[in-house]
Amino acid sequence: MNTEPYQVDPALRDAFNHLAESGKYTSKEIELVTNTVMPVKAFLQVNSEVSHFFTDLDWASFYGNLLQPAKYSQSLESLSEIQEEALKKFSAGQRHLVETITHDSEEFMQVNVEADEPQQLIAGYMDQGLKAYDDIKQEMIGQTKAFSEMNSAYMAWMQQTLELFGQGKDSNRQ
């Protein structure tokens, strides 16, 4: 019976350390992404502003402006610009994500399968898998930020549209 302690390859030890570090930050990153996608404080602030806006809105002008086609075209033109920008950002983000996944997959397939020790092979796969995880995580953070920016743009559009329809006839605002 062999009583010598089992030796862990240094590359595998490094890979496990990298895995432990990644795992430590994953829950914090998930919370960050969740707060970016669903920013509770921002929504509470917007909700408060919208409540005040509706309280102060000139409702007579609002209903009168509903019958003016120029108000609709101005609002829809602005919405169209926001949607065009959102489409560009999200399609570019998706394209870049696919390119990143393809590149990382190719690198994963090139891990040295003729390693001297099985531990070196495991370490190579772990390192490449964690690199792919980090790359994809960065792509998703970028897309989350873009989503948040577009969400803000839509909220601003909604408020501008309500203001547009709430303007009185003697108002100089556009």
Residue pairs with C-beta under 8 A, 6 or more apart in sequence:
8 119
9 117
9 119
9 120
9 123
11 119
11 120
11 123
11 124
11 127
12 119
12 120
12 122
12 123
12 126
14 123
14 127
15 122
15 123
15 126
15 127
15 130
16 126
18 126
18 127
18 130
19 126
19 130
22 130
22 133
22 134
29 137
29 141
32 141
33 140
33 141
33 144
36 144
36 145
36 147
36 148
37 144
37 147
37 148
39 148
46 155
49 159
50 159
53 159
53 162
53 163
57 162
57 166
58 166
58 167
58 168
59 166
61 165
61 166
61 167
61 168
61 169
61 171
62 162
62 165
62 166
64 169
65 71
65 164
65 165
65 166
65 167
66 165
71 164
71 165
74 164
74 174
75 157
75 160
75 161
75 164
75 165
78 157
78 160
78 161
79 157
79 161
82 150
82 153
82 154
82 157
85 150
85 153
86 150
86 153
89 146
89 149
89 150
90 143
90 146
90 147
90 150
93 139
93 142
93 143
93 146
94 143
96 139
96 142
97 136
97 139
97 140
97 143
100 135
100 136
100 139
101 132
101 136
103 135
104 128
104 131
104 132
104 135
104 136
105 132
107 128
107 131
107 132
108 125
108 128
108 129
108 132
111 121
111 124
111 125
111 128
112 120
112 121
112 124
113 121
115 121
115 124
163 173
164 173
164 174
167 173
